[in-house]
Amino acid sequence: MVSMALGHIQSGDGLKSRARDCFCNGDKVSRLCQEGRLKEALHMVELMVQQTITTTIGAYLCLLKGCSKRKALAEGKQVHALIAQSVLDSNIFLANTLVHMYSKCGSVLDAHKVFSNMPQRNVYSWTAIISAYADSGQGEEAINLFQQMQRTGLAPDKVVFVVVLKACASLAALEQGKQLHSDIIKRGFQSDVIVGSTLVDMYAKCGCTDDARELFNNMSERDVVSWNAMIAGYAQNGLGKEALALYEQMKQEGVQPDKITFVVLLKACASLAALEQGKQLHSDIIERGFQSDVIVGNTLVDMYAKCGCTEDARELFNNMSERDVVSWNAMIVGYAQNGLGKEALALYEQMKQEGVQPNKVTFTCVLSACASLAALAQGKQLHYDIIKRGFQSDVIVSSTLVDMYAKCGCTDDARELFNNMSERNVVSWSAMIAGYAQNGLGKEALALYEQMKQEGVQPDIVTFTCVLSACASLAALEQGKQLHSDIIKRGFQSDVIVGSTLIDMYAKCGCIEDARELFNYMSERNVVSWSAMIAGYAQNGLGKEALALYEQMKQEGVQPDNVTFTCVLSACAHSRLVDEGRYVFDSMCKDHDVTPTKEHYACMVDLLVRAGCWADAELFINKMPIQPDSVVWMTLLGAARNHGHVEIGRRAFDLVVKLEPKNAAPYVLLSNIYATAGRKDELAKIRNEMKDVGVKKIPGCSWIEVDNQVHTFVVGDATQPQSKEILADLDRLAGLMEEAGYIPDLSFVLDDVEDEEKEKALCKHSEKLAIAFGLISTPPGTTIRIKKNLQVCGDCHNATKIISKIVRREIIVMDANRSHHFKDGFCSCRDYW
């Protein structure tokens, strides 16, 4: 009996000892997890299991929370395996925490497996799995799971509603959000400040800012989160002014803004380029003591840069007490967006020297800077860095590489990259299409768009603007009309950018009435739309119409910008509206606070010399506050060619060649001047100079669209399947033209050959070949549209006037400068071009 009693006492002592060990070890595990020593804590629990020491729920919970915090999936799976071996395997609390852990570690599949195997589930179980899907961007599945939960009869709590509302917001799922709102009212949660704030956020993210504001106004209690939700709602919907006004109301009501408030408001200022309000916010940030916060600092840098104050942005950047990769990206983007590509590249080099690791955003920003500078060597070095960092398979980085190579003129390299991409999205296709269009390869752009459709990729707004630009560059009206139809089908016709690009396409195809009709019916018009229509009038030689529209634009309160003034001045130049052009130029600074750029000065020189005001033009150039560039001197040289001014032409030529020694255009223009003036010696000399410098004339190239196919012709082209028929028709026309009084202008042939050979060469200019092809390929009376890469020569201009009368057709030729509408022997330019 005694021995038995002693045995019981010893056994009781052993249990107490094991219990003490259990709790002591549990405390150690908890402490190790809190100190961030996750692997040591896990090893201790593994030893406890091996020694059959009972592990508390608390120890497992600490481990799982540690794994969640550090996104340590491998360690989390080890903890899961230990729990599965224990008696706690069916514990609902641990199972819920496992679901949460897998969610935070990014493994939704594992989270769902745990959830599916749970013998019992409570509202927290459903909240955990719904959150897992919502947090991973799978909002639809989150909503589906919530509906399943409702079918089980479990009553959702406030937390579930908040999670599902966020899923609706991410999907802009307004109808489901409204249904949730109804359920919230039924459950009596509408007065809860967190639920109310999330409802405001949901309506705003679904684009219903009025509904969001009504909810916000009717909230019985509002905290800083509520104000932030409404302010962010305005900012995200492009209502920056309303966001700033609400911030003022927030201050008046004594609500203290937090970091999130300032970040959202600074972004609103950046989108509006509202510098003064941004500076006031900066002052408020300093007053609140948030200036040292890295996120606030980054957003300040971004705001100043987007307001054009790169020096202020850089000073802020330099003085930041803490900088992360986002800080560097913000400053690099700021430089790139303000046309300071060299500074962006220099900052990237400094970033590497300071040991900051670039991320995907960094590379896309710096590649954009390379693209803007056509800095191919630096772009290639970046490509190497991207491969070294393992970002080459990222679809956004790859798409930006395609864009960079294309903008550097390397379309073959861009296409090879595009073809080898492991994943392509609409951005990739748009980048390649834009690359072709920007490099004058409109046919290739249109072909790639067709391939894109065949592969089932849905075009977006950017795609359509790129392909429309390609149509405009080729005067491919029929394909442009088909695109217009596709745009309507996709529901993009009301987009202001798409609408403006459609106007540009129709105008560049010579359909100015269609362009104006589109413009008139636009539901929204901005400065780009007005400028596009004014440019359309300018390109088609309708200067008075352009000026009338410019006046209407001002009357409607739309502020003209740099581009608008370039378009208006160009319209004046092409229509001999000298006084009107002078007035517009003077009003830029005086009335609109727009500083003239090189483009505006070039337009003014063009205006004056076209009108024969040579002395005024030279005086204007001499008084320019900026150094005249090659465009100004090329304008002067082109006018000298048209007016036969040899000496002025020679002076302009010398100045162009100093700035652009490899440009063939000035040599060709001066050769034309010498040829027209009969100065054979100077002509021979300039030809030899071209050979010595290694400059080659850009061959004339014309395009014509027939039956939805674009056909290309180059000077002297005999490669077309219908070349015999084309040349035969030109021979037929030559006889009729001679009878009509046409005399070939041999000065436009620079080769030193006999006059008969010169006549043959003139006959094979690309636009004449394209016209003849159009005549034999289309029914009588059909308008012929030709696009040419260079300015139409004087001989082709005269010949086309006569052809239009002989064949009784309208022939529209869009050259590098403007559109010429030939009809009944006359041109719309009235020979003023």
Buried (B, 14 or more C-beta within 10 A) or exposed (E): EEEEEEEEEEEEEEEEEBEEBBBEBBBBBBEBBEEEBBEEBBBBBBEBBEEEBBBBBEBBBBBBBBBBEBEBBEBBBBBBEBBEEBEBEEBBBBBBBBBBBBBBBBBBEBBBBBBEEBEEBEBBBBBBBBBBBBBBEBBBBBBBBBEEBBEEEBEBBBBBBBBBBBBBBBBEBBEBBBBBBEBBEEBEBBEBBBBBBBBBBBBBBBBBBEBBBEBBEEBEEBEBBBBBBBBBBBBBBEBBEBBBEBBEEBEEEEBEBBBBBBBBBBBBBBBBEBBEBBBBBBEBBEEBEBBEBBBBBBBBBBBBBBBBBBEBBBEBBEEBEEBBBBBBBBBBBBBBBBEBBBBBBBBBEEBBEEEBEBBBBBBBBBBBBBBBBEBBEBBBBBBEBBEEBEBBEBBBBBBBBBBBBBBBBBBEBBBEBBEEBEEBBBBBBBBBBBBBBBBBBBBBBBBBBEEBBEEEBEBBBBBBBBBBBBBBBBBBBBBBBBBBEBBEEBEBBEBBBBBBBBBBBBBBBBBBEBBBEBBEEBEEBEBBBBBBBBBBBBBBBBBEBBBEBBEEBBEEEBEBBBBBBBBBBBBBBBBBBBEBBBEBBEBBEEEBEBEBBBBBBBBBBBBBBBBBBBEBBBEBBEEBEEEBBBBBBBBBBBBBBBBEBBEBBBBBBEBBBEBBEEBBBBBBBBBBBBBBBEBEEBBEEBBEBBEEBEBEBEEBBBBBBBEEEBBBBBBBBEEBEBBEBBBEBBEEBBEBBEEBEBEBBBBBBBEEEEEEEBBBBBBBBBBBBBBBBBBEBBEEEEBBBBBBBBBBBBBBBBBBBBBBBBBEBBBBBBBEBBBBBBBEEEBBBEEEB
